[in-house]
Amino acid sequence: MKVTVTSRHFKAHASLNAYAEEAVEHLARYYDGILKAEVILHFEKARNSAKLAEINLSVYNAVLTGEGSTSDFFKSIDAAAARLTTQLKKYKERLHRRDRAKVRRVREKL
């Protein structure tokens, strides 16, 4: 899986980049068909300094997106990863449900 970390309008520290990559690699536990991941870090508003993390995962037939907005980039990354965990579980369940239906149809034809 290819992981890209982008920080908009600021220079992200190496530890923040490493944390983002580690969080995305942790998502591979739930579904191993992730092709690439993009992590985008930016400020939502300059005065309130709300920090937004957006993670886009490219899987075989879809693009899954999770966003998190808190006062800290690390917490924002965790929130986005938690949302993607739920989406990956649902996506994987849909794939399994389709495959089971195909197997049933093949068995009925025999």
Backbone bond lengths (Angstrom), bond angles and torsions (degrees), N, CA, C in turn:
res aa  C-N    CA-C-N  psi(-1)  N-CA   C-N-CA  omega(-1)  CA-C   N-CA-C  phi
1 M - - - 1.444 - - 1.529 107.61 -
2 K 1.311 115.01 135.29 1.457 121.85 179.04 1.525 108.70 -97.14
3 V 1.326 116.80 125.41 1.462 122.41 -178.30 1.523 108.57 -113.92
4 T 1.339 116.33 127.52 1.460 122.63 177.68 1.524 108.52 -119.18
5 V 1.316 116.88 127.01 1.464 121.80 177.78 1.520 107.89 -112.28
6 T 1.336 116.29 123.17 1.457 122.79 -179.56 1.522 109.21 -121.18
7 S 1.316 116.31 132.32 1.463 120.22 174.74 1.520 107.82 -116.71
8 R 1.308 115.28 123.86 1.460 120.63 -176.84 1.529 110.82 -94.06
9 H 1.305 115.71 129.52 1.467 124.54 174.32 1.529 113.63 65.42
10 F 1.321 118.16 17.96 1.454 121.06 172.56 1.523 108.79 -161.64
11 K 1.308 116.22 165.69 1.466 122.29 179.26 1.528 107.68 -102.13
12 A 1.326 116.80 114.00 1.458 121.46 -178.50 1.520 110.47 -76.60
13 H 1.315 115.79 143.41 1.453 122.37 178.15 1.529 109.24 -71.93
14 A 1.306 116.61 153.41 1.472 121.61 -177.57 1.523 111.80 -60.83
15 S 1.339 117.04 -34.52 1.465 119.54 179.63 1.531 111.33 -67.95
16 L 1.330 116.67 -34.02 1.462 120.51 177.39 1.530 110.64 -68.08
17 N 1.317 116.91 -41.88 1.462 120.78 176.68 1.530 111.09 -62.60
18 A 1.322 116.62 -43.21 1.459 120.93 179.96 1.524 110.76 -64.49
19 Y 1.321 116.80 -39.63 1.466 121.07 179.09 1.524 110.86 -64.66
20 A 1.323 117.03 -41.41 1.459 121.22 179.15 1.529 110.68 -64.40
21 E 1.320 116.95 -43.56 1.462 120.35 178.75 1.522 111.36 -63.87
22 E 1.328 116.28 -40.35 1.463 120.55 179.19 1.528 111.14 -65.05
23 A 1.335 117.32 -39.91 1.462 120.95 179.14 1.523 111.08 -64.24
24 V 1.323 116.92 -39.38 1.465 120.46 179.49 1.528 110.75 -70.54
25 E 1.317 116.89 -39.80 1.460 119.86 178.68 1.526 111.27 -65.88
26 H 1.315 116.67 -28.35 1.465 121.05 176.38 1.535 110.96 -66.10
27 L 1.330 117.57 -28.51 1.468 121.51 179.34 1.524 111.86 -67.76
28 A 1.318 117.39 -20.18 1.465 120.71 179.21 1.525 111.51 -66.48
29 R 1.316 118.16 -14.77 1.463 121.39 175.24 1.527 111.32 -64.40
30 Y 1.312 116.22 -33.68 1.457 121.03 -174.78 1.524 112.52 -86.15
31 Y 1.331 116.45 -30.74 1.461 120.30 178.80 1.516 108.13 -154.91
32 D 1.327 116.75 122.42 1.459 119.97 -175.07 1.522 113.51 -90.79
33 G 1.328 118.52 4.06 1.453 121.75 -179.73 1.519 114.05 -94.42
34 I 1.313 117.36 23.83 1.465 120.70 178.54 1.522 108.35 -77.26
35 L 1.329 116.38 122.18 1.458 121.17 -178.00 1.522 112.45 -82.95
36 K 1.332 116.09 -50.75 1.463 119.75 178.17 1.515 109.36 -150.68
37 A 1.318 114.91 159.76 1.461 121.36 -178.85 1.518 109.04 -135.77
38 E 1.322 115.55 139.59 1.463 122.25 176.62 1.518 108.31 -123.60
39 V 1.317 116.22 125.92 1.459 121.92 176.74 1.518 107.21 -111.51
40 I 1.331 116.55 123.59 1.465 121.85 -178.98 1.521 107.73 -117.94
41 L 1.320 116.21 123.18 1.459 122.64 -179.81 1.520 108.82 -115.15
42 H 1.341 116.35 129.48 1.460 119.50 176.40 1.514 110.52 -158.70
43 F 1.325 115.46 169.21 1.457 122.13 178.31 1.519 108.98 -90.34
44 E 1.328 116.22 135.55 1.458 120.07 179.13 1.529 110.06 -78.01
45 K 1.320 116.39 -48.33 1.460 121.10 176.37 1.525 107.52 -138.73
46 A 1.302 116.16 140.44 1.455 119.88 -175.52 1.539 111.89 -70.01
47 R 1.320 117.78 -37.86 1.465 119.82 -176.00 1.526 112.24 -75.40
48 N 1.311 117.52 -45.70 1.458 120.17 -178.97 1.522 111.49 -79.31
49 S 1.312 116.44 -15.26 1.462 124.69 -178.72 1.526 112.55 51.36
50 A 1.326 116.07 41.80 1.458 120.05 172.54 1.519 107.61 -74.05
51 K 1.311 115.96 127.93 1.462 121.12 -175.58 1.522 109.50 -103.45
52 L 1.307 115.67 128.11 1.452 121.93 -174.24 1.524 109.81 -112.91
53 A 1.326 115.83 133.44 1.461 122.10 174.57 1.521 107.72 -121.19
54 E 1.310 116.09 129.61 1.461 122.21 179.57 1.524 107.53 -124.31
55 I 1.337 115.43 128.92 1.466 120.45 179.25 1.521 107.90 -119.67
56 N 1.331 116.46 123.71 1.464 122.83 176.87 1.520 108.57 -111.10
57 L 1.327 116.46 121.40 1.457 121.38 178.28 1.516 109.17 -109.22
58 S 1.309 117.09 128.80 1.455 121.67 175.05 1.520 107.94 -98.03
59 V 1.326 115.74 115.79 1.454 122.33 175.12 1.519 107.04 -111.72
60 Y 1.317 118.49 -178.11 1.455 120.80 -169.20 1.528 115.21 -58.91
61 N 1.299 120.05 -43.00 1.462 120.12 -177.34 1.517 113.88 -119.84
62 A 1.320 118.20 10.24 1.458 119.36 -174.95 1.530 110.25 -156.96
63 V 1.327 114.19 170.37 1.453 122.68 170.79 1.519 106.63 -122.80
64 L 1.323 117.05 120.23 1.454 122.52 -179.40 1.520 108.87 -100.59
65 T 1.330 116.61 136.44 1.455 121.54 -175.81 1.520 110.04 -127.06
66 G 1.315 115.32 133.92 1.457 121.23 174.82 1.512 109.57 -130.98
67 E 1.330 115.88 137.99 1.468 121.46 -179.96 1.518 110.13 -126.09
68 G 1.314 114.95 146.90 1.452 121.18 175.34 1.517 109.20 -141.21
69 S 1.331 116.22 137.64 1.453 120.72 -178.30 1.527 108.64 -134.53
70 T 1.329 116.50 113.12 1.457 122.64 176.96 1.529 108.66 -141.06
71 S 1.316 116.07 -168.22 1.464 119.99 179.42 1.526 112.31 -89.52
72 D 1.341 117.19 0.55 1.461 121.45 -178.26 1.529 108.67 -138.25
73 F 1.339 116.75 138.01 1.463 120.03 -178.65 1.528 112.23 -64.96
74 F 1.319 117.50 -36.40 1.462 120.33 -179.41 1.535 110.96 -63.53
75 K 1.325 115.95 -43.35 1.467 119.89 178.17 1.530 111.03 -67.60
76 S 1.325 116.51 -35.67 1.464 120.52 178.46 1.523 110.91 -65.06
77 I 1.314 116.80 -40.43 1.464 120.80 177.88 1.516 110.08 -64.45
78 D 1.338 116.66 -41.76 1.467 120.29 178.22 1.530 111.44 -62.70
79 A 1.332 117.00 -41.11 1.460 120.67 -179.80 1.528 111.11 -65.49
80 A 1.321 116.80 -42.49 1.465 120.23 178.79 1.525 110.59 -65.61
81 A 1.324 117.35 -40.17 1.459 120.94 178.91 1.525 111.26 -66.10
82 A 1.326 117.03 -36.40 1.469 120.39 178.05 1.525 110.74 -65.11
83 R 1.315 117.29 -40.21 1.468 120.23 177.79 1.528 110.73 -66.00
84 L 1.317 116.23 -38.38 1.464 119.66 179.27 1.525 111.72 -70.33
85 T 1.312 117.44 -30.02 1.464 120.37 176.64 1.519 110.21 -59.92
86 T 1.316 116.31 -45.38 1.465 121.08 178.25 1.523 110.84 -63.45
87 Q 1.323 116.73 -43.88 1.464 120.02 -179.25 1.526 111.23 -65.02
88 L 1.330 117.15 -39.26 1.467 120.21 179.44 1.523 111.47 -65.75
89 K 1.324 116.79 -39.58 1.465 119.75 178.17 1.528 110.77 -63.00
90 K 1.333 116.90 -43.00 1.465 120.76 178.61 1.529 111.15 -65.77
91 Y 1.319 116.67 -41.29 1.460 121.49 179.81 1.522 110.58 -62.92
92 K 1.325 116.22 -44.00 1.457 120.89 -179.47 1.532 110.34 -65.84
93 E 1.316 117.27 -39.23 1.466 120.77 178.42 1.533 110.63 -64.32
94 R 1.327 117.18 -39.52 1.470 120.08 177.47 1.527 110.78 -63.18
95 L 1.324 116.84 -41.01 1.460 119.99 178.35 1.527 111.27 -62.89
96 H 1.322 116.64 -43.06 1.460 120.01 179.35 1.527 111.39 -65.50
97 R 1.312 116.25 -37.97 1.465 120.28 179.53 1.529 110.52 -63.79
98 R 1.330 117.10 -41.37 1.468 120.66 177.88 1.515 111.55 -64.84
99 D 1.328 116.10 -43.18 1.459 119.77 -179.42 1.522 111.28 -63.67
100 R 1.322 117.90 -38.61 1.460 121.08 178.45 1.519 110.53 -63.60
101 A 1.319 116.01 -39.59 1.466 119.73 179.28 1.527 110.37 -64.81
102 K 1.324 118.37 -39.45 1.460 121.30 178.34 1.520 110.73 -64.66
103 V 1.317 116.77 -40.86 1.463 120.39 179.26 1.524 110.36 -63.40
104 R 1.325 117.08 -40.92 1.469 120.70 179.02 1.519 111.17 -62.90
105 R 1.330 116.79 -41.90 1.466 119.95 179.57 1.519 111.78 -64.20
106 V 1.312 117.01 -40.21 1.462 120.70 179.08 1.525 110.34 -66.04
107 R 1.327 117.48 -40.58 1.466 121.41 178.74 1.530 111.43 -64.85
108 E 1.328 116.85 -37.58 1.472 119.90 179.89 1.534 111.47 -67.50
109 K 1.318 116.69 -33.49 1.474 120.19 179.56 1.523 110.75 -69.17
110 L 1.318 117.61 -29.76 1.474 120.45 -179.56 1.476 108.94 -78.69
